[in-house]
Amino acid sequence: MGTTAAAAGGDFLLGGDLRVNRLGFGAMRLALGGSAPTPEAGVAVLRRAVELGVNHIDTAGFYGFGDLHAHELIREALSPYPDDLVIATKVGPLFAGNMAPAGQAGPDRLRALVEDDLRRLGRDRLDLVYLRVGGMGPAGGESIGERFAALAELRREGLIRHLGVSNVDAAQLAEARSVAPVAAVQNHFHIHHASDSGVLATCEREGIAYVPYFPLGGGGQRIDHARLTGVATRHRATTAQVALAWLLATSPVTLPIPGTGSLGHLTENVGAAGLRLSDDDLAELGGRDPRVT
């Protein structure tokens, strides 16, 4: 099995001009959940990820607690940044002390959040900024046009290169696209939580990146690893690698971003890009035939 993110997973042209390896890295677990015990451990994981071929890192200004903050870890580990590195961030949710939810930023608050991301990451322009909608519940049910228009203005000013939306339904994606181009959608999706297939189909048809968050389970929707053991055994792989390989096989626009604070798990996750699932494997796993668009 390959050991670089650029192996069988291939690459994708994000926004029409940023070529990224399809298997990326999510920074949330470096700063929340205790996956990385120290800042030094987080820095080591980020540097190793880039060495293994990862060039798409997903973060957010609200990923942080105590001494661990994703933005600062990324800047310490990787600045000055490689020319091909794409850093995506999210704005929208507001939090009080101890990460207590405090609502969503209105259009007038988004500029300050974007400027804060620029400062903390040490960048003149952000590669990709998602409008993260709502809390951790299901997507849908509110208009996002006014807030997305505020981000579109920052894009026109040159502070943002590409725009995305996160935790949205089909109607919200359509509303955002009526305001400005959408380069990526980041929604909850994995092998045993694939109810968002309609939005994924739209992204595939329109050439929009689809970035599954919680690709290895989480957010109250777990993966049943026992159902993956047969395929994993045949490939001498882990069930987590099978779950990631399934995401890569499901559509050419999927860009999984598994996160970890462990160097061992990082190597395992990146190795999933080299796992080729056969038609028989996919039939056994169930779900969407990757050849059907």
Residue pairs with C-beta under 8 A, 6 or more apart in sequence:
1 235
1 236
1 237
1 241
1 271
1 274
1 275
2 8
2 271
2 273
2 274
3 52
3 267
3 270
3 271
3 274
4 21
4 52
4 53
4 270
4 273
4 274
5 21
5 22
5 23
5 24
5 52
5 53
5 54
5 55
5 270
5 273
6 21
6 53
6 273
7 53
7 273
7 274
8 248
8 273
8 274
8 275
8 276
9 21
9 22
9 23
9 248
9 272
9 273
9 274
10 21
10 22
10 248
10 252
11 19
11 20
11 21
11 22
12 19
12 20
12 22
12 209
12 252
12 253
12 255
13 19
14 20
14 56
14 86
14 128
14 162
14 183
14 184
14 209
14 255
15 128
15 161
15 162
15 181
15 183
15 184
15 209
16 183
16 207
18 86
18 127
18 128
18 161
18 162
19 84
20 55
20 56
20 86
20 255
21 53
21 54
21 55
21 56
21 273
22 248
22 254
22 255
22 256
22 273
23 54
23 244
23 248
23 255
23 256
23 258
23 269
23 270
23 272
23 273
24 54
24 55
24 56
24 57
24 58
24 211
24 255
24 256
24 257
25 46
25 49
25 54
25 56
25 57
25 58
25 257
25 258
25 259
25 266
26 57
26 58
26 213
26 257
26 258
26 259
27 46
27 57
27 58
27 59
27 60
27 63
27 70
27 73
27 74
27 259
28 58
28 59
28 60
28 63
28 70
28 259
29 35
29 36
29 259
29 260
29 261
30 36
30 42
30 45
30 46
30 63
30 68
30 70
30 73
30 259
30 261
31 42
31 63
31 64
31 65
31 68
31 69
31 70
31 73
32 63
32 64
32 65
32 68
32 99
34 261
35 259
35 260
35 261
35 262
36 42
36 45
36 68
36 73
36 261
37 261
38 67
38 68
39 67
39 68
39 72
39 73
39 76
41 261
42 68
42 73
42 77
42 261
43 73
43 76
43 77
44 77
44 263
45 260
45 261
45 262
45 263
45 266
46 57
46 73
46 74
46 77
46 78
47 77
47 78
48 263
48 266
48 267
49 57
49 266
49 270
50 78
50 82
50 85
52 266
52 267
52 270
53 270
54 270
55 82
55 84
55 85
55 86
56 86
56 88
56 255
56 257
57 74
57 78
57 85
57 86
57 87
57 88
58 88
58 89
58 90
58 186
58 211
58 257
59 70
59 71
59 74
59 87
59 88
59 89
59 90
59 121
60 70
60 89
60 90
60 91
60 132
61 71
61 89
61 90
61 91
61 113
61 116
61 117
61 120
62 90
62 93
62 95
62 99
63 69
63 70
63 71
64 70
64 71
64 72
65 99
69 120
71 89
71 117
71 120
71 121
72 120
74 87
74 121
75 120
75 121
75 122
78 85
79 122
81 87
81 123
86 127
86 128
87 121
87 123
87 126
87 127
87 128
88 127
88 128
88 129
88 130
88 164
88 184
88 186
88 211
89 117
89 121
89 126
89 128
89 129
89 130
90 129
90 130
90 131
90 132
90 166
90 186
91 105
91 110
91 113
91 114
91 117
91 129
91 130
91 131
91 132
91 151
92 104
92 105
92 110
92 113
92 130
92 131
92 132
92 133
92 147
92 166
93 101
93 104
93 105
93 132
93 135
94 101
94 102
94 103
94 104
94 105
94 109
95 101
95 102
96 102
101 135
104 133
104 134
104 147
105 113
105 147
106 147
107 146
107 147
107 149
107 150
108 150
110 131
110 147
110 150
110 151
110 154
111 150
111 154
114 126
114 129
114 151
114 154
114 159
114 160
115 159
117 126
117 129
118 124
118 125
118 126
118 159
125 158
125 159
125 160
125 161
126 159
126 160
126 161
127 161
127 162
128 160
128 161
128 162
128 163
128 164
128 183
128 184
129 151
129 154
129 160
129 162
129 163
129 164
130 163
130 164
130 165
130 166
130 184
130 186
131 144
131 147
131 148
131 151
131 163
131 164
131 165
131 166
131 176
132 166
132 167
132 186
133 139
133 142
133 144
133 165
133 166
133 167
133 168
133 172
134 141
134 142
134 167
136 219
139 167
139 168
139 169
139 172
139 187
139 188
139 196
140 168
140 169
140 171
140 172
141 169
142 172
143 172
143 175
144 165
144 168
144 172
144 175
144 176
145 175
145 176
145 178
145 179
148 163
148 165
148 175
148 176
148 179
148 180
149 179
149 180
151 160
151 163
151 180
152 163
152 179
152 180
154 160
155 161
155 162
155 163
155 180
162 181
162 183
162 184
163 176
163 180
163 181
163 182
163 183
164 182
164 183
164 184
164 185
164 186
164 209
164 211
165 172
165 173
165 176
165 182
165 185
165 186
166 185
166 186
166 187
166 213
167 186
167 187
167 188
168 176
168 185
168 187
168 199
169 199
170 198
170 199
170 202
173 182
173 185
173 199
173 202
176 182
182 208
183 208
183 209
184 208
184 209
184 210
184 211
184 255
185 199
185 203
185 208
185 209
185 210
185 211
186 211
186 212
186 213
187 196
187 199
187 210
187 211
187 212
187 213
188 196
188 212
188 213
188 214
188 219
188 221
189 196
189 200
189 210
189 212
189 213
189 214
189 215
189 247
190 212
190 214
190 215
190 216
190 217
190 221
190 223
190 243
190 247
191 223
191 228
191 243
191 246
191 247
191 285
191 287
192 217
192 221
192 222
192 223
192 224
192 227
193 214
193 217
193 221
194 287
194 288
197 288
199 210
200 210
200 250
200 251
200 253
200 254
201 293
202 208
203 209
203 210
203 251
203 253
204 210
204 251
204 252
204 253
204 293
205 293
207 253
208 253
209 253
209 255
210 251
210 253
210 254
210 255
211 254
211 255
211 256
211 257
212 247
212 254
212 255
212 256
212 257
213 219
213 257
214 221
215 243
215 244
215 247
215 256
215 257
215 258
216 223
216 240
216 243
216 244
216 258
217 223
217 243
223 239
223 243
225 239
225 240
227 285
228 239
228 242
228 243
228 285
229 239
230 284
231 237
231 242
231 277
231 281
231 284
231 285
232 238
232 239
232 241
232 242
234 281
235 241
235 242
235 275
235 281
237 245
237 271
237 272
237 275
238 268
240 258
240 268
240 269
240 272
241 268
241 269
241 271
241 272
241 275
242 272
242 275
242 277
242 285
244 256
244 258
244 269
244 272
244 273
244 275
245 272
245 273
245 275
245 276
245 277
246 277
246 282
246 285
246 287
247 254
247 256
248 254
248 256
248 272
248 273
249 277
249 282
249 290
250 287
250 288
250 290
251 288
251 290
251 293
258 269
260 266
260 269
277 285
282 289
282 290
